[in-house]
Each structure stands twice: as C-alpha cells, then as structure tokens.
Amino acid sequence: MDASSAALMTFGVAALLTSWVLLLVVSWKEDYAWGLCAVLLPPFAYLYGLFRLDKAGQALLVAIVGWVLIGLA
C-alpha cells in the first residue's frame, strides 16, 4: 500500500468514526433508547440517521464522504 492510499484509508476511517460519534450525539438527544441502541449496535445509528434525515443528515453526509475515501484507497 502506497502512502496516498494509506492516507485516504486513514481519513476515510476517521470520517466514519466521526460520523458515528455525531450520530450518537443526535440519537442521545432525541431518545435514550435510540442512543443506547446506537452505542451497542452501530449499524442502528445509521438506520436512525436514515429515518431522521432532518436531524442526522450532516452525519450521514460525513459517512458518505468516508466511504468514498475508503473506496478511492
């Protein structure tokens, strides 16, 4: 793996981690049960984000950017 793809992979994973933390914050503010599910089962955090695009749209956009960066690596 060369340096550019390693950097893209690192930034992609960092963006995914950031989006998950943003989704945790939004889901905990909305409801305790969603926040607990988002902590224990991270895919549910993204499922919550799809249902609540008005509140979690920015976090989903960060996740999409992360997947694009990983795909480019």
Residue pairs with C-beta under 8 A, 6 or more apart in sequence:
1 9
5 72
5 73
6 73
8 69
8 70
8 72
8 73
9 69
9 70
9 73
11 66
11 69
12 66
12 67
12 68
12 69
12 70
12 71
12 72
12 73
13 66
13 70
14 66
15 62
15 63
15 65
15 66
15 69
16 63
16 66
16 67
16 70
18 62
18 66
19 59
19 60
19 62
19 63
19 66
20 38
20 42
20 45
20 59
20 63
22 56
22 58
22 59
22 62
23 38
23 45
23 46
23 48
23 49
23 56
23 59
23 60
24 35
24 38
24 39
24 45
26 48
26 49
26 52
26 55
26 56
26 59
27 34
27 35
27 37
27 38
27 45
27 48
27 56
28 34
28 35
28 38
29 35
30 48
30 52
30 55
34 44
34 48
37 44
37 45
37 48
38 44
38 45
38 48
46 60
46 63
48 56
49 56
49 57
49 59
49 60
49 63
50 60
53 60
